[in-house]
Amino acid sequence: MININIKRENEFVEYGVDLEDVTLLEVLIEIKTKQDVSLAFSSGCRSSVCGSCSMRVNEREVLACSYKVQDGDTIEPLKNVEVIRDLVTDMDASYTFNARAKAWLQEGLGISLTQDDAKINEVQSDCILCGSCYSACPVYSVNKDFLGPFALTRVWKYVSDKREGEPKTKIDNVQLNGVWDCTLCNECTIVCPQNISSKTDIEKLRFKSAQYGYMDPNFGGFGSFDGSPSF
């Protein structure tokens, strides 16, 4: 028998299932089909590919389809996003930061990438849009305008792409509520199911920003800083 506590609205509800050595998703399906049809959660591929079943277990982000449930686990929806119902959250808001950061190939140069070129940003291309990094981010929890690890990682993906003809435009777009606001705590990397290090990508964006004349506004006391590059 496995007993888990699921957050529903503002309280935790305990459920017990007679299963062993199963994933959290299997337990949730068992509860919904045999005990409580009103329980709401998201799932898709069941193979850790689609990212739709991301949630928090014992205050840490996981994919329900890959996490092996333990007796006494506490299950909650992702943080920093609107909860639609139970464990279902609205991820659309976080994806709007991609548009603000212009996280796409903006001015393609029309050149072809070699295999070595593709390897430069293939890790960032493995993102499955699960939203775990946003949920784990302590900055996003206090600053809803922060672009966040997901968008910033995608910005680096295209800044480092040799086909991008306007990398500076992307760097310009991530100065406010962007690269300098990150605390480099690495929480996003720890919970990423694809082992993408947004912290490392943000550090690279900071270095690139410095090359274009930007500086950390926290050091503004050492001279004038108005958020614009100085040449």
PyMOL commands that set and color helices and strands:
alter all, ss='L'
color gray80, all
select helices_A, chain A and resi 24-34+92-101+115-120+124-126+132-136+148-159+167-173+187-191+198-211+217-222
alter helices_A, ss='H'
color red, helices_A
select strands_A, chain A and resi 2-8+11-17+54-57+60-63+74-76+82-85+88-90
alter strands_A, ss='S'
color yellow, strands_A
deselect
rebuild
show_as cartoon
